[in-house]
Amino acid sequence: MVYRGAVDAVVVGGGLVGCLVARALVAAGLGVALIERDAELGSRASTAAAGMLSPQMEAAEGLLAESSARAETMLTFCLAGRDRYPSLVESLSRETGLEIEYRARGTLVVATEPTRAGVLATAAAAHAARGLAAEFVDHDAARRLEPSLAAGIEGGLLLPDDHQVDAVALVGAAARAVAAEPQVRLEVNCRVVGVDTAAGRVTGVRTERLDGATDYQAANLVVVAAGAWSGSVEGLPRRLDVLPVKGQMVAVDGRVAGLTHTVGGHGAYCVPRGDSRVLIGATVERAGFDVTVDETAIEGLVAAAAEYVPVLKHADRLRAWAGIRPGTPDALPIVGPDPDIGGLVYATGHYRNGILLAPITAEAVAALAIGLEPPVDLAPFAPDRCTDTLQGVGGG
Ligand SMILES: Cc1cc2nc3c(=O)[nH]c(=O)nc-3n(C[C@H](O)[C@H](O)[C@H](O)COP(=O)(O)OP(=O)(O)OC[C@H]3O[C@@H](n4cnc5c(N)ncnc54)[C@H](O)[C@@H]3O)c2cc1C
């Protein structure tokens, strides 16, 4: 085993979360080893994503539709993530010279039947009362915004501040930015096989490269950002309940629809891109780490989208793919310090909102790393809220 010179911090996993965490740690003055199992950074969930930055849509009808303290906390975290986006995109583009499509045209959540329209109208009022931009629009107004909407549309919830970003371009720029950073030691094709601790603190990580060579990387801070695989990193003091949740999507030629907003509807959403593609997503499946695409699932997505944008039914299909979201039992991320092991921090479990939440997660982790108060309350995302402590694990 080769012992590498110590760095201040090791980041386990080079998805969008790991890349932005590494970048934020460097900005906080730390030297970082970013360790990624694959040949390229960001080739898993982060590049499979639709890139919606849509806390309000989630709050209106998704996982956060319930009114509870938990939903409110998550909405606050997600709004903080959304707020960071314009400056993140601007700084990554400037640093790397890469163009990142960031579309600020807003999101329209539509209803094809009256009950759902009522839910959206209630959500509009609740968001407006909270000071968020939201408006319920009737049938005519919805079709003025998006003329290709179905004649049977009852109305829609217009969310002007729920934007979207091209996740592939974003991840490419984040990867280039960290790779160019002198304070980052980047290791690809290298898997973290264990986190080591002594006397209640992390001491470093053991790694294994593709050719089987093993190394030891010493560090005082280890950030677990291994996405859906976070629970299988060995040596953690607790079992992390990060569950793989498969999502399939399809890109179609969207010229027939001419959408300008992200359009959310029952069973599918449509995300228009500047190159005239429309991304239709996404399934939510418990299928382990399987990433095969199945035609029935893709047909189902297109059929659901065609319920409210009928012309998409016959749009040319360009590509379909699948990715694995890092889910958790309560659908909240796991972000924050380990309560028992000093220097061990989690940045995982972002489920359907990892693109949205990556910048605020990175900012929070960097604040913890240098002893500052994180910009948001991380208590609801604590790693021990839904996991067991493993007895006798965590040493050597
Ligand atoms: C179809 C689909 C659509 C989505 N749409 C959206 C959306 O519109 N908006 C949104 O905000 N989110 C969306 N998401 C969710 C989002 O993609 C994820 O939450 C986010 O990408 C998670 O980022 P990550 O960096 O934690 O994980 P990943 O991108 O999966 O990165 C984890 C990395 O860790 C590496 N790794 C794993 N184990 C090890 C190890 N032991 N050692 C070293 N490296 C390791 C992996 O190789 C991987 O590169 C979507 C997801 C899917 C699948």
The ligand as an SDF file (V2000), in Angstrom:
LIG
                    3D

 53 58  0  0  0  0  0  0  0  0999 V2000
  -33.5980   10.6210  -14.3240 C   0  0  0  0  0  0  0  0  0  0  0  0
  -33.1920   11.5880  -13.2450 C   0  0  0  0  0  0  0  0  0  0  0  0
  -33.6590   12.8930  -13.2920 C   0  0  0  0  0  0  0  0  0  0  0  0
  -33.2820   13.8120  -12.3100 C   0  0  0  0  0  0  0  0  0  0  0  0
  -33.7030   15.1020  -12.4150 N   0  0  0  0  0  0  0  0  0  0  0  0
  -33.2990   16.0090  -11.4930 C   0  0  0  0  0  0  0  0  0  0  0  0
  -33.6720   17.3730  -11.6150 C   0  0  0  0  0  0  0  0  0  0  0  0
  -34.3750   17.7490  -12.5600 O   0  0  0  0  0  0  0  0  0  0  0  0
  -33.2650   18.2540  -10.6660 N   0  0  0  0  0  0  0  0  0  0  0  0
  -32.4840   17.8730   -9.6120 C   0  0  0  0  0  0  0  0  0  0  0  0
  -32.1440   18.7130   -8.7760 O   0  0  0  0  0  0  0  0  0  0  0  0
  -32.0880   16.5780   -9.4710 N   0  0  0  0  0  0  0  0  0  0  0  0
  -32.4830   15.6470  -10.3820 C   0  0  0  0  0  0  0  0  0  0  0  0
  -32.1100   14.3420  -10.2560 N   0  0  0  0  0  0  0  0  0  0  0  0
  -31.3830   13.9260   -9.0500 C   0  0  0  0  0  0  0  0  0  0  0  0
  -29.8940   14.2500   -9.1700 C   0  0  0  0  0  0  0  0  0  0  0  0
  -29.4230   13.7950  -10.4100 O   0  0  0  0  0  0  0  0  0  0  0  0
  -29.1270   13.5900   -8.0430 C   0  0  0  0  0  0  0  0  0  0  0  0
  -29.7190   13.8510   -6.7910 O   0  0  0  0  0  0  0  0  0  0  0  0
  -27.6920   14.1360   -7.9940 C   0  0  0  0  0  0  0  0  0  0  0  0
  -27.0910   14.0300   -9.2610 O   0  0  0  0  0  0  0  0  0  0  0  0
  -26.8520   13.4090   -6.9680 C   0  0  0  0  0  0  0  0  0  0  0  0
  -25.5160   13.8650   -7.1390 O   0  0  0  0  0  0  0  0  0  0  0  0
  -24.3270   13.0970   -6.4420 P   0  0  0  0  0  0  0  0  0  0  0  0
  -23.0840   13.8120   -6.7810 O   0  0  0  0  0  0  0  0  0  0  0  0
  -24.6630   12.8910   -5.0110 O   0  0  0  0  0  0  0  0  0  0  0  0
  -24.3940   11.6280   -7.0990 O   0  0  0  0  0  0  0  0  0  0  0  0
  -23.7490   11.0500   -8.4260 P   0  0  0  0  0  0  0  0  0  0  0  0
  -23.8350   11.9990   -9.5420 O   0  0  0  0  0  0  0  0  0  0  0  0
  -24.3190    9.6890   -8.6220 O   0  0  0  0  0  0  0  0  0  0  0  0
  -22.2270   10.9530   -8.0550 O   0  0  0  0  0  0  0  0  0  0  0  0
  -21.7380   10.0310   -7.0900 C   0  0  0  0  0  0  0  0  0  0  0  0
  -20.3380    9.6490   -7.5540 C   0  0  0  0  0  0  0  0  0  0  0  0
  -19.6920    8.8940   -6.5320 O   0  0  0  0  0  0  0  0  0  0  0  0
  -18.8910    7.9130   -7.1740 C   0  0  0  0  0  0  0  0  0  0  0  0
  -18.6140    6.8560   -6.2160 N   0  0  0  0  0  0  0  0  0  0  0  0
  -19.4870    5.9690   -5.6830 C   0  0  0  0  0  0  0  0  0  0  0  0
  -18.8710    5.1690   -4.7940 N   0  0  0  0  0  0  0  0  0  0  0  0
  -17.5750    5.5760   -4.7450 C   0  0  0  0  0  0  0  0  0  0  0  0
  -16.4440    5.1400   -4.0040 C   0  0  0  0  0  0  0  0  0  0  0  0
  -16.5190    4.1430   -3.0980 N   0  0  0  0  0  0  0  0  0  0  0  0
  -15.2660    5.7660   -4.2020 N   0  0  0  0  0  0  0  0  0  0  0  0
  -15.1650    6.7960   -5.1050 C   0  0  0  0  0  0  0  0  0  0  0  0
  -16.2110    7.2350   -5.8380 N   0  0  0  0  0  0  0  0  0  0  0  0
  -17.4000    6.6470   -5.6440 C   0  0  0  0  0  0  0  0  0  0  0  0
  -19.7490    7.4660   -8.3490 C   0  0  0  0  0  0  0  0  0  0  0  0
  -18.9800    6.8210   -9.3420 O   0  0  0  0  0  0  0  0  0  0  0  0
  -20.3580    8.7820   -8.7970 C   0  0  0  0  0  0  0  0  0  0  0  0
  -19.6070    9.4180   -9.8220 O   0  0  0  0  0  0  0  0  0  0  0  0
  -32.4390   13.4030  -11.2400 C   0  0  0  0  0  0  0  0  0  0  0  0
  -31.9490   12.0990  -11.2110 C   0  0  0  0  0  0  0  0  0  0  0  0
  -32.3100   11.1980  -12.2050 C   0  0  0  0  0  0  0  0  0  0  0  0
  -31.7580    9.8080  -12.1660 C   0  0  0  0  0  0  0  0  0  0  0  0
  1  2  1  0
  2  3  1  0
  2 52  2  0
  3  4  2  0
  4  5  1  0
  4 50  1  0
  5  6  2  0
  6  7  1  0
  6 13  1  0
  7  8  2  0
  7  9  1  0
  9 10  1  0
 10 11  2  0
 10 12  1  0
 12 13  2  0
 13 14  1  0
 14 15  1  0
 14 50  1  0
 15 16  1  0
 16 17  1  0
 16 18  1  0
 18 19  1  0
 18 20  1  0
 20 21  1  0
 20 22  1  0
 22 23  1  0
 23 24  1  0
 24 25  2  0
 24 26  1  0
 24 27  1  0
 27 28  1  0
 28 29  2  0
 28 30  1  0
 28 31  1  0
 31 32  1  0
 32 33  1  0
 33 34  1  0
 33 48  1  0
 34 35  1  0
 35 36  1  0
 35 46  1  0
 36 37  1  0
 36 45  1  0
 37 38  2  0
 38 39  1  0
 39 40  1  0
 39 45  2  0
 40 41  1  0
 40 42  2  0
 42 43  1  0
 43 44  2  0
 44 45  1  0
 46 47  1  0
 46 48  1  0
 48 49  1  0
 50 51  2  0
 51 52  1  0
 52 53  1  0
M  END
$$$$
